[in-house]
Amino acid sequence: MNLIVTTIHKPTPAAEEYARALASRLGAPLVARERRSLAALRAAYGADTVLVAAKDGPVVHTPDGAYFFHLSMAELRINNLKDGKPDHMIAAMGLAPGMSVLDCTLGLATDAIVASFAAGEEGRVVGLESSPLIAAVTGYGLAAFASGRPDVDAALRRVAVVNADYNGHLATLPAASFDIVFFDPMFRTPVMASSSLQPLRQLADPRPVGPAAIAAARLVARRRVVMKEARGSGEFARLGFATIVGGKYSSVHYGVMETGC
Ligand SMILES: C[S@@+](CC[C@H](N)C(=O)[O-])C[C@H]1O[C@@H](n2cnc3c(N)ncnc32)[C@H](O)[C@@H]1O
């Protein structure tokens, strides 16, 4: 990927400063907008991806569309939880208020936000994301996105983002330091050709989960290691998940490994 960072047209000094900080954090060139279109910037700098420090947060323009923070299904899933309806991920985790979750594959943080809501004020959710771009976009959204709903916004603010590869990071964590360790890797076979997910695919780390990561996760998880995958995926057996749960008609399922109490 060839990335440049720029601002919206007529940026405020704060937006310029934010763009500068993003460029430095991502090690990408900062380019003055100078009334140029994104196409003109791409051509001038030989860039395929342009990160625009926009008024409502960073927007990453990939060849497959724009990637920016949004709640995706998180709000609907939170509404369902509030209505007493089950959420398959929360059930697979056995997540209850006050528990802690390490989400090894944060992405857009939809799952982490739902986990944060379920874990509540006394709980703790930390999300690892290896892509610096995704970590920046998601980190901004979790810190600043305003949904207009205090309960949803509070769940966002409680998710801590760490720009790290779980393969190295898990080994740095103390044994039994989280109740649940969760993986939602990029599916080996995408479940649906969703256009809104295309830009994420461009930016995301596509590597499969390895047995060493599962072994490391088992040491960190006090209660369970949970992995989300496509229904019927061979990844469950390859990684040793004997228990698989999920909705009868759902296209995704959850592998569950009990690790302790
Ligand atoms: C399918 S997405 C996760 C979606 C997320 N559960 C959500 O609700 O938005 C997988 C994410 O994990 C990240 N990822 C893949 N391998 C990783 C690794 N080794 N360490 C940290 N993050 C990783 C990818 O970059 C991608 O953003």
PDBQT file of the ligand as one rigid body, heavy atoms in Angstrom, charges set to zero:
ROOT
HETATM    1  C1  LIG A 301     -12.444  -9.581  10.854  1.00  0.00    +0.000 C 
HETATM    2  S1  LIG A 301     -11.612  -8.185  11.471  1.00  0.00    +0.000 S 
HETATM    3  C2  LIG A 301     -12.250  -8.050  13.111  1.00  0.00    +0.000 C 
HETATM    4  C3  LIG A 301     -13.584  -7.382  13.152  1.00  0.00    +0.000 C 
HETATM    5  C4  LIG A 301     -13.987  -7.071  14.569  1.00  0.00    +0.000 C 
HETATM    6  N1  LIG A 301     -14.301  -8.250  15.333  1.00  0.00    +0.000 N 
HETATM    7  C5  LIG A 301     -15.174  -6.124  14.593  1.00  0.00    +0.000 C 
HETATM    8  O1  LIG A 301     -16.167  -6.426  15.259  1.00  0.00    +0.000 OA
HETATM    9  O2  LIG A 301     -15.076  -5.058  13.968  1.00  0.00    +0.000 OA
HETATM   10  C6  LIG A 301     -10.003  -8.785  11.846  1.00  0.00    +0.000 C 
HETATM   11  C7  LIG A 301      -9.062  -7.690  12.313  1.00  0.00    +0.000 C 
HETATM   12  O3  LIG A 301      -7.965  -8.295  12.982  1.00  0.00    +0.000 OA
HETATM   13  C8  LIG A 301      -6.769  -7.657  12.590  1.00  0.00    +0.000 C 
HETATM   14  N2  LIG A 301      -5.677  -8.629  12.769  1.00  0.00    +0.000 N 
HETATM   15  C9  LIG A 301      -5.391  -9.703  11.985  1.00  0.00    +0.000 A 
HETATM   16  N3  LIG A 301      -4.301 -10.342  12.448  1.00  0.00    +0.000 NA
HETATM   17  C10 LIG A 301      -3.891  -9.675  13.551  1.00  0.00    +0.000 A 
HETATM   18  C11 LIG A 301      -2.806  -9.854  14.466  1.00  0.00    +0.000 A 
HETATM   19  N4  LIG A 301      -1.912 -10.834  14.308  1.00  0.00    +0.000 N 
HETATM   20  N5  LIG A 301      -2.709  -9.010  15.516  1.00  0.00    +0.000 NA
HETATM   21  C12 LIG A 301      -3.609  -7.997  15.686  1.00  0.00    +0.000 A 
HETATM   22  N6  LIG A 301      -4.627  -7.752  14.823  1.00  0.00    +0.000 NA
HETATM   23  C13 LIG A 301      -4.772  -8.588  13.776  1.00  0.00    +0.000 A 
HETATM   24  C14 LIG A 301      -7.014  -7.288  11.137  1.00  0.00    +0.000 C 
HETATM   25  O4  LIG A 301      -6.141  -6.252  10.708  1.00  0.00    +0.000 OA
HETATM   26  C15 LIG A 301      -8.484  -6.864  11.172  1.00  0.00    +0.000 C 
HETATM   27  O5  LIG A 301      -8.619  -5.504  11.459  1.00  0.00    +0.000 OA
ENDROOT
TORSDOF 0
